[in-house]
């Protein structure tokens, strides 16, 4: 039986250490293209141009200049106008800086796992697969997306931070086992 970390921070360190141990070579983000999404009403999406094994990093955060709290974004009209492009990195900290990654669409059955700004392959992905994530991890707690899930019609509402972290870590552990 595995040791269970006593805190979310310990869980993060343990999970990322296991990820590092599982990578036999340097992590290289896959080649991709932006093309019309397979999801009805989604516009464009991110499609892989090469296979990506489950548990490997598909997207890593880069050049995030500044983050704000959800309240700070809502209190400033310029930032509030960018709320639809904002993602939650951790706790109540968001950023509207997410260039091509903004084309990663939502799914309740995603091909990718969002965790702390990284997107991991949630299964073995083939060239041509669309990369999707569950937006409930990206939204502020209780924030409802302006559209509904294309396949279920259900509302997309942000998870509480600890729930998002716990679910993401548990899922990543499963991908690495």
TORMAR-136849 format. One record per residue: residue number from 1; residue in one letter; x, y, z of N, C-alpha, C in turn. Coordinates in pm, 1 decimal. Each point is the difference from the previous one (the first is absolute). Example, Ala and Ser with C-alpha at 12.3 -4.5 7.8 and 13.67 -1.06 7.14 Angstrom:
<kelos>
+-----+----+----------+----------+----------+----------+----------+----------+----------+----------+----------+
|   i | aa |     n_px |     n_py |     n_pz |    ca_px |    ca_py |    ca_pz |     c_px |     c_py |     c_pz |
+-----+----+----------+----------+----------+----------+----------+----------+----------+----------+----------+
|   1 |  a |   1319.0 |   -569.0 |    780.0 |    -89.0 |    119.0 |      0.0 |     90.0 |    120.0 |      0.0 |
|   2 |  s |    -35.0 |    105.0 |    -72.0 |     82.0 |    119.0 |      6.0 |    -77.0 |    109.0 |     73.0 |
+-----+----+----------+----------+----------+----------+----------+----------+----------+----------+----------+
</kelos>
This chain:
<kelos>
+-----+----+----------+----------+----------+----------+----------+----------+----------+----------+----------+
|   i | aa |     n_px |     n_py |     n_pz |    ca_px |    ca_py |    ca_pz |     c_px |     c_py |     c_pz |
+-----+----+----------+----------+----------+----------+----------+----------+----------+----------+----------+
|   1 |  x |     83.6 |   -118.0 |      0.0 |    -83.6 |    118.0 |      0.0 |     88.6 |    124.9 |      0.0 |
|   2 |  x |    -39.1 |    100.0 |    -77.7 |     77.1 |    124.2 |    -11.2 |    -22.2 |     88.8 |    120.2 |
|   3 |  x |    104.7 |     78.3 |     32.2 |    -16.2 |    102.7 |    102.5 |    -89.4 |    108.8 |    -55.5 |
|   4 |  x |    -92.9 |     49.4 |     79.9 |    -88.5 |    107.5 |    -41.9 |     54.6 |    130.3 |     56.0 |
|   5 |  x |     28.8 |     98.3 |    -84.9 |     51.0 |    128.1 |     48.5 |    -99.3 |     64.7 |     95.8 |
|   6 |  x |     52.6 |     69.5 |    100.5 |    -82.8 |     61.1 |    103.1 |    -65.9 |    129.8 |    -44.2 |
|   7 |  x |     47.5 |     61.3 |   -106.1 |    -53.2 |    129.0 |    -42.8 |     -9.0 |      4.7 |   -152.0 |
|   8 |  x |    -81.1 |     93.6 |    -53.2 |     -3.3 |     14.9 |   -146.2 |    137.1 |     32.7 |    -57.4 |
|   9 |  x |     78.7 |     80.9 |     71.3 |    133.2 |     35.1 |    -48.0 |     89.1 |   -123.6 |     -7.5 |
|  10 |  x |    -10.6 |    -86.0 |    100.3 |     75.9 |   -124.7 |     -1.0 |    -44.1 |    -90.5 |   -113.6 |
|  11 |  x |   -129.5 |      0.3 |    -26.4 |    -53.5 |    -80.1 |   -110.3 |     53.9 |     50.2 |   -133.3 |
|  12 |  x |      7.0 |    132.2 |    -15.6 |     53.2 |     57.7 |   -123.1 |    145.1 |    -42.9 |    -18.8 |
|  13 |  x |     81.5 |     17.2 |    106.0 |    140.7 |    -38.0 |    -10.2 |     14.1 |   -148.4 |    -34.1 |
|  14 |  x |    -78.1 |    -85.9 |     67.6 |      7.4 |   -143.2 |    -23.0 |    -39.1 |    -35.2 |   -143.1 |
|  15 |  x |   -110.1 |     58.5 |    -48.0 |    -47.1 |    -30.2 |   -135.2 |     98.0 |     47.4 |   -104.7 |
|  16 |  x |     50.1 |    122.9 |     14.5 |     94.8 |     51.4 |    -98.2 |    131.6 |    -77.9 |      4.2 |
|  17 |  x |     40.9 |    -45.6 |    117.9 |    120.9 |    -82.8 |      9.4 |    -21.7 |   -132.8 |    -73.0 |
|  18 |  x |   -118.5 |    -58.9 |     16.2 |    -29.5 |   -125.0 |    -71.4 |     -1.6 |     23.1 |   -150.3 |
|  19 |  x |    -55.4 |    116.3 |    -41.5 |     -0.7 |     31.4 |   -142.1 |    143.7 |      9.1 |    -51.0 |
|  20 |  x |     85.0 |     72.1 |     73.6 |    139.2 |     16.2 |    -42.8 |     69.0 |   -135.0 |     -9.0 |
|  21 |  x |    -28.4 |    -90.0 |     95.8 |     60.2 |   -132.7 |     -3.4 |    -46.8 |    -79.5 |   -121.4 |
|  22 |  x |   -126.4 |     23.3 |    -42.8 |    -54.4 |    -78.4 |   -111.2 |     50.4 |     49.2 |   -134.9 |
|  23 |  x |     53.2 |    120.3 |     -6.1 |     48.5 |     54.1 |   -127.2 |    144.0 |    -45.3 |    -20.6 |
|  24 |  x |     20.1 |    -88.5 |    -96.5 |    133.2 |    -53.1 |    -25.0 |     85.2 |     93.7 |    -83.8 |
|  25 |  x |    -61.5 |    103.3 |    -54.5 |     73.1 |     97.5 |    -79.1 |    -64.1 |    135.9 |     24.6 |
|  26 |  x |     61.1 |    101.3 |    -53.5 |    -53.8 |    134.4 |     18.6 |   -140.3 |      8.1 |    -58.2 |
|  27 |  x |    -86.9 |     74.5 |     67.0 |   -136.6 |     17.3 |    -46.1 |      0.2 |     95.4 |   -118.6 |
|  28 |  x |    -53.5 |    -47.0 |   -110.5 |    -12.4 |     82.2 |   -119.9 |   -148.3 |     14.8 |    -29.6 |
|  29 |  x |    -48.4 |    123.6 |     -6.5 |   -139.9 |     23.1 |    -30.0 |    -26.6 |    -42.0 |   -144.1 |
|  30 |  x |   -114.7 |    -62.1 |    -26.3 |    -25.7 |    -50.1 |   -135.3 |    -28.4 |    113.3 |    -99.2 |
|  31 |  x |     26.0 |    -29.2 |   -126.2 |    -39.1 |     92.8 |   -105.0 |   -152.0 |      0.0 |     -8.4 |
|  32 |  x |    -57.8 |    113.5 |    -35.9 |   -145.1 |     11.0 |     -5.9 |    -38.7 |     98.3 |   -108.8 |
|  33 |  x |   -129.3 |      3.9 |    -27.1 |    -54.8 |     99.1 |    -92.5 |   -134.2 |     48.4 |     54.7 |
|  34 |  x |    -38.7 |    118.6 |    -39.7 |   -130.7 |     54.8 |     33.4 |    -88.5 |    -22.3 |   -121.8 |
|  35 |  x |   -116.1 |    -63.1 |     20.3 |    -89.3 |    -33.9 |   -111.1 |   -144.5 |      1.0 |     52.1 |
|  36 |  x |    -98.5 |     -7.0 |    -89.8 |   -139.2 |     -4.9 |     45.6 |    -22.0 |   -114.7 |     97.7 |
|  37 |  x |    -67.3 |     29.6 |    111.0 |    -22.4 |    -98.8 |    104.8 |   -102.0 |   -104.5 |    -42.9 |
|  38 |  x |     11.8 |   -118.0 |     58.7 |    -98.4 |   -106.1 |    -20.0 |   -118.8 |     16.7 |     93.9 |
|  39 |  x |      7.9 |     95.8 |     92.4 |   -104.7 |     23.7 |     98.7 |    -98.6 |    102.5 |    -55.7 |
|  40 |  x |   -128.2 |    -34.0 |     -6.8 |    -98.2 |     93.1 |    -55.0 |      3.0 |    136.1 |     71.6 |
|  41 |  x |      9.8 |    107.1 |    -79.6 |     -3.2 |    135.1 |     53.3 |    129.4 |     49.3 |     61.6 |
|  42 |  x |    104.6 |    -80.6 |     -1.3 |    123.5 |     36.8 |     70.0 |     94.7 |     86.7 |    -82.1 |
|  43 |  x |    -22.7 |     16.6 |   -127.5 |     93.5 |     79.8 |    -79.7 |    121.1 |    -82.4 |    -38.7 |
|  44 |  x |    117.3 |     47.2 |     40.7 |    124.5 |    -70.9 |    -33.9 |     51.9 |    -74.7 |    122.1 |
|  45 |  x |     86.1 |    -99.0 |    -24.7 |     55.8 |    -80.7 |    107.1 |    146.6 |    -29.9 |    -23.7 |
|  46 |  x |     63.8 |    -59.9 |    100.4 |    140.5 |    -42.3 |     -8.0 |      2.2 |   -148.6 |    -35.5 |
|  47 |  x |     71.7 |    -33.1 |   -107.9 |     11.9 |   -137.6 |    -46.5 |    146.5 |    -40.6 |     -0.6 |
|  48 |  x |     27.4 |   -118.7 |     51.0 |    137.7 |    -49.4 |      4.2 |     43.9 |    -46.8 |   -138.1 |
|  49 |  x |    124.7 |     29.2 |    -34.0 |     58.2 |    -46.2 |   -126.1 |     86.9 |   -123.0 |     19.8 |
|  50 |  x |      9.6 |    -45.9 |    125.5 |     78.5 |   -120.2 |     29.9 |    -60.7 |    -67.6 |    121.9 |
|  51 |  x |     23.3 |   -129.6 |     15.3 |    -55.0 |    -71.6 |    115.8 |     57.2 |     54.0 |    131.3 |
|  52 |  x |    -76.5 |    -16.2 |    106.9 |     44.5 |     40.1 |    133.7 |    -48.4 |   -105.4 |     98.8 |
|  53 |  x |     92.6 |    -69.4 |     67.1 |    -40.2 |   -103.3 |     96.2 |    -72.4 |     58.9 |    121.3 |
|  54 |  x |    -86.5 |    -77.7 |     56.8 |    -76.3 |     41.6 |    118.2 |     96.4 |     41.8 |    110.9 |
|  55 |  x |    -37.1 |    107.1 |     69.6 |     81.2 |     49.3 |    110.6 |    109.2 |     97.0 |    -40.4 |
|  56 |  x |     27.6 |     13.8 |   -129.0 |    105.0 |     92.9 |    -44.3 |    -56.5 |    141.5 |    -10.4 |
|  57 |  x |     85.5 |     98.3 |     11.9 |    -42.8 |    139.2 |     -7.5 |    -29.0 |     36.8 |   -145.0 |
|  58 |  x |   -118.2 |     55.3 |    -21.4 |    -37.4 |     51.0 |   -131.5 |     29.3 |    149.5 |     -8.0 |
|  59 |  x |    -32.9 |     72.0 |    106.6 |     20.1 |    145.4 |      4.3 |     53.9 |     37.7 |    137.0 |
|  60 |  x |    101.6 |     85.9 |      0.0 |     58.6 |     50.5 |    124.3 |    -11.9 |    152.3 |      0.3 |
|  61 |  x |    -22.6 |     60.1 |    116.4 |    -11.9 |    146.1 |      4.4 |    132.0 |     66.2 |    -38.0 |
|  62 |  x |    -11.2 |    114.9 |    -64.8 |    118.8 |     70.6 |    -44.8 |    -30.8 |    149.2 |     -6.9 |
|  63 |  x |     88.6 |     81.9 |     49.8 |     -7.7 |    146.0 |    -12.5 |   -130.0 |     58.0 |     54.8 |
|  64 |  x |    -40.1 |    -44.3 |    117.0 |   -115.9 |     60.2 |     66.3 |     54.0 |    117.0 |     81.8 |
|  65 |  x |    -26.0 |    121.8 |    -48.6 |     58.4 |    119.3 |     61.0 |    -62.7 |     37.3 |    133.6 |
|  66 |  x |   -128.0 |    -23.0 |     16.5 |    -68.8 |     47.1 |    120.2 |   -125.3 |    -81.3 |     21.7 |
|  67 |  x |    -37.5 |    -18.4 |    124.2 |   -127.0 |    -63.1 |     33.8 |    -80.2 |     93.9 |     89.2 |
|  68 |  x |   -131.2 |    -20.1 |      4.0 |    -90.3 |     79.9 |     82.6 |    -96.8 |    -92.6 |     70.7 |
|  69 |  x |    -61.0 |     50.1 |    107.0 |   -108.4 |    -74.0 |     62.7 |   -124.7 |     18.5 |    -85.6 |
|  70 |  x |    -97.5 |    -85.7 |     19.8 |   -126.4 |      9.2 |    -73.0 |    -64.3 |    136.4 |     25.1 |
|  71 |  x |      1.7 |     47.0 |    123.6 |    -58.5 |    130.5 |     33.8 |     72.8 |    113.7 |    -71.9 |
|  72 |  x |    133.2 |     -9.6 |    -10.6 |     76.7 |    103.6 |    -70.6 |    -34.4 |      3.2 |   -148.7 |
|  73 |  x |    -21.6 |   -115.3 |    -58.7 |    -38.1 |     -3.5 |   -141.4 |   -136.6 |     63.5 |    -18.6 |
|  74 |  x |    -95.4 |    -35.6 |     86.6 |   -135.1 |     54.9 |    -13.2 |     -5.7 |    149.9 |     28.1 |
|  75 |  x |     90.8 |     51.5 |     83.1 |     -3.9 |    141.3 |     38.9 |     58.3 |     94.0 |   -104.8 |
|  76 |  x |     68.9 |    -53.4 |    -99.4 |     60.9 |     83.8 |   -102.5 |    -66.7 |    -29.2 |   -134.4 |
|  77 |  x |    -61.8 |    100.9 |    -63.7 |    -72.1 |    -25.8 |   -125.9 |     86.1 |    -63.4 |   -109.3 |
|  78 |  x |    126.1 |     40.7 |    -13.1 |     86.2 |    -59.2 |   -103.5 |     27.2 |   -147.5 |     27.7 |
|  79 |  x |     31.6 |    -32.5 |    126.7 |     23.8 |   -140.8 |     34.0 |   -130.0 |    -80.1 |     -6.1 |
|  80 |  x |   -110.7 |     60.0 |     45.4 |   -128.9 |    -69.4 |     -1.9 |    -39.4 |    -37.4 |   -143.2 |
|  81 |  x |     35.7 |     84.5 |    -95.3 |    -29.8 |    -29.6 |   -140.4 |     76.6 |   -122.6 |    -48.8 |
|  82 |  x |    108.7 |    -34.4 |     68.1 |     80.9 |   -117.1 |    -36.9 |    -31.1 |   -121.9 |     86.5 |
|  83 |  x |   -103.9 |      7.6 |     82.7 |    -31.9 |   -111.2 |     88.6 |    -17.6 |   -130.5 |    -77.6 |
|  84 |  x |    -59.7 |      7.0 |   -118.6 |    -24.3 |   -121.9 |    -78.6 |    130.0 |    -66.7 |    -45.4 |
|  85 |  x |    112.7 |     70.6 |      4.0 |    128.5 |    -60.6 |    -37.2 |     83.9 |    -35.0 |    122.7 |
|  86 |  x |    -50.3 |     30.6 |    118.9 |     77.6 |    -20.5 |    122.6 |     -6.0 |   -144.3 |     46.7 |
|  87 |  x |    108.8 |    -43.2 |     62.1 |      6.1 |   -133.5 |     58.5 |     51.4 |     10.3 |    143.3 |
|  88 |  x |    -45.1 |    -94.3 |     82.9 |     45.7 |     -3.8 |    139.0 |    126.4 |    -83.9 |      6.1 |
|  89 |  x |    105.4 |     58.2 |     56.7 |    125.4 |    -72.1 |     17.3 |      0.9 |    -74.6 |    132.3 |
|  90 |  x |    -39.9 |     66.9 |    107.4 |     -8.0 |    -62.8 |    131.5 |    -85.9 |     87.7 |     88.6 |
|  91 |  x |    -61.1 |    -60.4 |    100.0 |    -88.1 |     68.3 |     94.3 |    -87.5 |    101.0 |    -72.8 |
|  92 |  x |      6.9 |    128.0 |     35.0 |    -83.3 |    103.3 |    -61.7 |     85.4 |     88.4 |    -89.8 |
|  93 |  x |     93.9 |    -59.5 |    -72.0 |     95.2 |     74.9 |    -81.7 |    -22.8 |    -34.1 |   -147.0 |
|  94 |  x |    -29.8 |    104.1 |    -79.0 |    -31.0 |    -18.7 |   -141.3 |     89.1 |     87.6 |    -85.8 |
|  95 |  x |      0.6 |    -30.8 |   -129.4 |     73.7 |     80.1 |    -96.4 |    -71.7 |     -5.7 |   -133.9 |
|  96 |  x |    -10.1 |    112.7 |    -70.1 |    -58.3 |     -2.7 |   -133.9 |    103.6 |    -29.6 |   -109.1 |
|  97 |  x |    125.3 |    -25.9 |     36.8 |    107.0 |    -23.7 |    -97.7 |      7.2 |   -147.9 |    -36.0 |
|  98 |  x |    -58.2 |    -37.4 |   -112.8 |     -3.8 |   -140.5 |    -38.8 |    -16.3 |     -7.3 |   -150.1 |
|  99 |  x |    105.1 |     26.0 |    -80.2 |    -14.5 |     18.6 |   -145.2 |    -62.2 |   -119.3 |    -74.3 |
| 100 |  x |     76.7 |    -83.6 |    -68.0 |    -58.5 |   -111.7 |    -73.9 |    -76.2 |    -96.1 |     90.5 |
| 101 |  x |     40.2 |     -7.2 |    125.1 |    -66.6 |    -90.4 |     92.4 |   -147.0 |     36.0 |     19.2 |
| 102 |  x |    -37.0 |    124.7 |    -34.1 |   -140.8 |     38.6 |     14.4 |    -88.8 |    -78.6 |    -95.7 |
| 103 |  x |     59.0 |    -71.2 |    -94.8 |    -77.3 |    -83.4 |    -91.3 |    -24.5 |   -140.3 |     54.6 |
| 104 |  x |     48.6 |    -30.9 |    118.9 |    -29.8 |   -129.2 |     62.7 |   -144.2 |      8.6 |     48.7 |
| 105 |  x |    -84.6 |    -85.2 |    -53.8 |   -142.9 |      5.2 |     30.2 |    -37.8 |    -85.8 |    119.7 |
| 106 |  x |   -122.4 |     23.6 |     47.5 |    -53.4 |    -71.3 |    115.5 |    -63.6 |   -132.7 |    -39.0 |
| 107 |  x |     13.8 |    -97.2 |     89.6 |    -74.3 |   -125.1 |     -6.7 |    -10.5 |    -57.5 |    140.6 |
| 108 |  x |   -116.2 |    -60.7 |     31.7 |    -11.5 |    -73.0 |    126.2 |     69.7 |   -135.9 |    -10.5 |
| 109 |  x |     40.2 |    -39.9 |   -120.1 |     80.0 |   -120.5 |    -23.2 |    125.3 |     41.8 |    -76.6 |
| 110 |  x |     87.9 |     76.1 |     65.9 |    112.8 |     63.5 |    -70.1 |    110.4 |    -97.2 |    -38.7 |
| 111 |  x |     73.5 |     40.7 |   -103.5 |    118.9 |    -75.8 |    -40.1 |    123.0 |     46.0 |     77.9 |
| 112 |  x |    -11.7 |    114.4 |     68.9 |    108.7 |     53.7 |     79.9 |    -43.9 |     30.0 |    142.2 |
| 113 |  x |     95.1 |     -1.0 |     90.5 |    -23.3 |     33.0 |    140.7 |     67.9 |    132.2 |     31.2 |
| 114 |  x |    -76.5 |     99.1 |     44.1 |     54.0 |    129.2 |     42.7 |     41.4 |    -12.3 |    146.2 |
| 115 |  x |    124.3 |     32.8 |     30.6 |     47.0 |     -0.8 |    138.7 |    109.2 |    104.9 |     14.9 |
| 116 |  x |    -29.2 |    104.3 |     75.7 |     96.7 |    105.0 |     32.5 |     64.3 |     62.5 |   -124.0 |
| 117 |  x |    -80.2 |     18.4 |   -103.9 |     49.7 |     64.0 |   -120.8 |     58.1 |    -94.3 |   -102.8 |
| 118 |  x |     19.8 |   -124.6 |     37.3 |     47.6 |   -100.9 |    -94.0 |   -120.2 |    -76.4 |    -53.7 |
| 119 |  x |     10.2 |    -47.6 |   -123.2 |    -99.7 |    -92.6 |    -53.2 |     72.8 |   -129.8 |    -32.2 |
| 120 |  x |    -45.6 |   -107.6 |     63.3 |     55.7 |   -133.4 |    -18.9 |    -93.5 |    -80.4 |    -90.4 |
| 121 |  x |     54.4 |    -90.5 |    -78.8 |    -83.3 |    -89.4 |    -80.3 |    -76.9 |    -91.7 |     94.4 |
| 122 |  x |   -132.7 |      1.4 |     -9.0 |    -84.5 |    -79.7 |     88.8 |    -12.2 |   -145.4 |    -46.7 |
| 123 |  x |     48.5 |    -25.5 |   -119.2 |      3.1 |   -134.6 |    -57.7 |    105.7 |      3.9 |   -109.0 |
| 124 |  x |     29.8 |   -112.3 |    -59.7 |     89.9 |      1.6 |   -115.1 |    -69.8 |     76.9 |   -112.2 |
| 125 |  x |     65.8 |    104.2 |    -48.2 |    -57.7 |     83.8 |   -105.0 |     71.6 |    -27.5 |   -131.3 |
| 126 |  x |    -75.5 |      1.5 |   -107.4 |     54.3 |    -23.0 |   -133.7 |     13.4 |    131.8 |    -74.3 |
| 127 |  x |     82.5 |      1.7 |   -102.2 |      5.7 |    116.4 |    -87.8 |   -140.7 |     21.4 |    -53.9 |
| 128 |  x |    -44.0 |    124.6 |      1.0 |   -134.1 |     33.4 |    -47.0 |   -102.2 |     12.7 |    111.0 |
| 129 |  x |     31.5 |    -47.8 |    122.3 |    -94.4 |     14.9 |    112.0 |    -10.0 |    145.2 |     42.4 |
| 130 |  x |   -121.5 |     42.9 |     35.2 |    -19.3 |    133.6 |     54.3 |     28.6 |     -3.0 |    149.9 |
| 131 |  x |     77.7 |     97.0 |     46.9 |     31.5 |     10.9 |    141.5 |   -111.4 |     77.8 |     68.9 |
| 132 |  x |    -62.2 |    -59.5 |    100.6 |   -106.3 |     65.1 |     76.3 |     28.8 |    -14.2 |    148.5 |
| 133 |  x |    -58.1 |     87.9 |     80.1 |     10.9 |     -7.2 |    145.4 |   -137.2 |     29.0 |     60.8 |
| 134 |  x |    -14.6 |    -33.0 |    125.3 |   -122.0 |     31.2 |     74.7 |     15.6 |    140.9 |     56.2 |
| 135 |  x |    -76.8 |     94.7 |    -52.6 |     12.9 |    139.7 |     39.7 |    -31.9 |     24.5 |    147.1 |
| 136 |  x |    -64.0 |    -95.0 |     68.1 |    -29.8 |     21.3 |    142.6 |    127.4 |     21.0 |     80.4 |
| 137 |  x |    113.8 |    -50.7 |    -51.3 |    129.4 |     21.0 |     67.3 |     55.7 |    139.0 |    -26.7 |
| 138 |  x |    -40.4 |     63.8 |   -109.4 |     55.2 |    129.4 |    -40.4 |    -78.1 |    118.2 |     54.1 |
| 139 |  x |   -127.7 |    -22.0 |     31.6 |    -87.1 |    108.2 |     44.9 |     18.6 |     27.5 |    148.5 |
| 140 |  x |    -32.1 |    121.3 |     40.1 |      0.6 |     33.3 |    142.8 |   -108.7 |    -81.9 |     69.5 |
| 141 |  x |     14.8 |    -26.3 |    128.8 |   -100.3 |    -79.6 |     71.7 |   -140.4 |     59.9 |    -15.3 |
| 142 |  x |    -92.9 |    -81.2 |    -47.3 |   -138.1 |     43.7 |    -16.9 |    -26.5 |     79.8 |   -127.1 |
| 143 |  x |    105.5 |     40.0 |    -71.6 |    -19.2 |     75.7 |   -123.8 |    -63.8 |    -91.7 |   -104.1 |
| 144 |  x |   -106.3 |     47.6 |    -63.7 |    -66.5 |    -78.5 |   -103.4 |     42.1 |     50.3 |   -137.1 |
| 145 |  x |     40.5 |    -93.0 |    -86.0 |     39.1 |     34.1 |   -136.0 |   -121.7 |     55.5 |    -73.7 |
| 146 |  x |     23.1 |     84.6 |   -100.6 |   -109.8 |     65.0 |    -72.2 |    -69.2 |    -94.3 |    -99.0 |
| 147 |  x |     52.8 |   -120.4 |    -18.5 |    -61.3 |   -100.1 |    -88.3 |     -9.5 |   -130.6 |     76.4 |
| 148 |  x |    -74.1 |    -94.1 |    -53.3 |    -17.1 |   -130.5 |     63.2 |     83.1 |   -104.9 |    -73.3 |
| 149 |  x |     21.8 |   -111.8 |     66.6 |     72.0 |   -110.3 |    -62.0 |    -73.6 |    -42.1 |   -127.0 |
| 150 |  x |     73.0 |     -9.4 |   -111.7 |    -61.3 |    -28.0 |   -129.5 |    -64.7 |   -137.9 |     -7.1 |
| 151 |  x |     50.5 |    -97.3 |     75.5 |    -52.0 |   -135.8 |    -10.4 |   -107.9 |    -31.1 |    102.4 |
| 152 |  x |      8.0 |     58.1 |    119.7 |    -97.7 |    -32.2 |    104.9 |   -102.3 |    110.7 |     21.3 |
| 153 |  x |     33.4 |    123.1 |    -40.2 |    -88.4 |    113.9 |     25.6 |      7.8 |     50.2 |    143.4 |
| 154 |  x |     89.0 |    -58.9 |     80.7 |     12.9 |     38.7 |    140.7 |     81.2 |    128.6 |     14.9 |
| 155 |  x |    -28.9 |     73.9 |    107.3 |     76.6 |    120.3 |     32.6 |    143.5 |    -39.3 |     35.9 |
| 156 |  x |     94.1 |     88.4 |    -28.5 |    141.4 |    -19.0 |     31.3 |     32.0 |     98.8 |    111.4 |
| 157 |  x |     19.0 |    -49.1 |    121.8 |     17.7 |     84.7 |    117.8 |    132.8 |    -34.0 |     66.2 |
| 158 |  x |     80.0 |    103.8 |     29.2 |    132.7 |    -20.2 |     57.7 |     -1.8 |    -75.1 |    131.7 |
| 159 |  x |     94.1 |    -92.0 |     12.4 |     19.2 |    -75.1 |    124.5 |     58.8 |     90.2 |    108.0 |
| 160 |  x |    -24.0 |    -34.0 |    124.5 |     74.9 |     59.8 |    110.5 |    146.1 |    -41.3 |    -19.4 |
| 161 |  x |     92.2 |     86.9 |     42.2 |    143.3 |    -23.7 |    -22.4 |     44.9 |   -136.1 |     51.9 |
| 162 |  x |    -31.3 |    -32.4 |    124.4 |     47.1 |   -126.0 |     58.2 |    -58.4 |   -120.4 |    -74.3 |
| 163 |  x |   -125.8 |     10.4 |    -45.2 |    -61.1 |   -109.1 |    -75.5 |     71.0 |    -18.1 |   -133.6 |
| 164 |  x |     29.1 |    110.8 |    -67.7 |     70.4 |     -5.1 |   -127.3 |    138.7 |    -61.7 |     17.5 |
| 165 |  x |     71.7 |     46.3 |    101.4 |    134.1 |    -51.2 |     25.5 |     -3.6 |   -149.1 |     32.9 |
| 166 |  x |    -88.7 |    -38.9 |     89.7 |     -8.6 |   -140.8 |     40.9 |    -36.7 |    -89.1 |   -119.3 |
| 167 |  x |   -101.0 |     39.6 |    -77.0 |    -41.6 |    -78.9 |   -115.3 |    112.1 |     -7.2 |   -104.1 |
| 168 |  x |     65.5 |    113.5 |    -25.4 |    109.9 |      1.7 |    -96.8 |    116.1 |    -88.3 |     42.9 |
| 169 |  x |     38.3 |      8.7 |    126.5 |    111.4 |    -82.6 |     49.0 |    -34.3 |   -148.2 |     -4.0 |
| 170 |  x |   -122.1 |    -34.0 |     43.8 |    -41.4 |   -140.4 |     -3.4 |     -0.5 |    -52.6 |   -143.0 |
| 171 |  x |    -49.0 |     81.2 |    -92.4 |     -4.0 |    -41.5 |   -140.2 |    141.1 |    -16.0 |    -55.4 |
| 172 |  x |     89.2 |     94.9 |     29.2 |    137.0 |     -9.9 |    -49.2 |     69.7 |   -122.2 |     58.0 |
| 173 |  x |    -19.6 |    -26.3 |    128.7 |     59.9 |   -120.1 |     57.8 |    -43.7 |   -124.8 |    -76.1 |
| 174 |  x |   -130.3 |     -5.0 |    -33.1 |    -52.7 |   -114.0 |    -75.6 |     61.3 |    -12.0 |   -138.2 |
| 175 |  x |     28.5 |    113.9 |    -61.4 |     61.6 |     -1.7 |   -132.9 |    143.5 |    -50.1 |      5.3 |
| 176 |  x |     67.4 |     23.8 |    111.4 |    141.1 |    -36.3 |     11.8 |     20.8 |   -140.3 |     54.2 |
| 177 |  x |   -103.2 |    -58.2 |     60.1 |     11.8 |   -136.8 |     55.2 |     -3.7 |   -105.0 |   -108.1 |
+-----+----+----------+----------+----------+----------+----------+----------+----------+----------+----------+
</kelos>
